[in-house]
Amino acid sequence: MSPTGRQKALQRHGLTETPEGLDVTWQGFQRAAKRALELRDAGSEEAARMVALSPDHPLRWEYARCIQIEAFTNEMSDTGF
C-alpha cells in the first residue's frame, strides 16, 4: 500500500498520526461506538462496560482508539502492508 493509501485508510478509520502514535478523531470515536454496541450485543462484557461509561470518559475514548487501531491494523494486514 502506498503512503497515500495508508493515509486514506487512517482517515477511513478515524485515526490521526501524532508523535506519540495513533489517536482517534471524533469520526473514529463514533465508528468505534457503533462497533462497541455490536460487540456488546454479541456478549462482550468489556464492550458493555465501555458503552456504559459517559461519552466524555477517558477510558471510553481509549477503548474507541483501540477498536479503530485494530480495524486499521486488520485492513493493513489484508492488503499486505
C-alpha positions, -999 to +999 in steps of 0.1 A: +000+000+000+013+034-009+017+062+017-013+079+002-034+047+005-022+043+041-033+079+049-067+073+033-070+041+054-062+061+086-089+087+076-114+059+069-109+046+104-109+080+120-073+079+131-045+105+130-008+101+135+008+120+164+044+120+177+031+096+204+013+072+180-022+070+166-051+090+181-088+087+174-108+115+159-144+123+166-154+104+135-133+074+147-150+076+181-184+075+165-174+044+144-159+027+174-190+034+195-212+017+168-188-013+168-188-014+206-226-016+206-223-046+181-197-062+204-219-057+234-249-072+217-227-102+208-220-107+245-187-088+251-186-078+287-158-054+281-178-036+254-208-034+277-187-018+304-172+008+280-206+016+264-220+023+300-194+050+305-202+086+296-191+096+261-165+120+276-149+094+299-112+090+290-114+052+292-142+051+266-121+072+243-091+049+248-114+019+241-126+036+209-090+043+199-081+006+204-111-006+184-101+017+155-064+008+156-074-029+155-096-022+124-068-003+107-043-030+115-066-057+101-070-037+069-032-032+066-027-070+071-053-078+045-036-056+019-001-070+027+012-037+040 
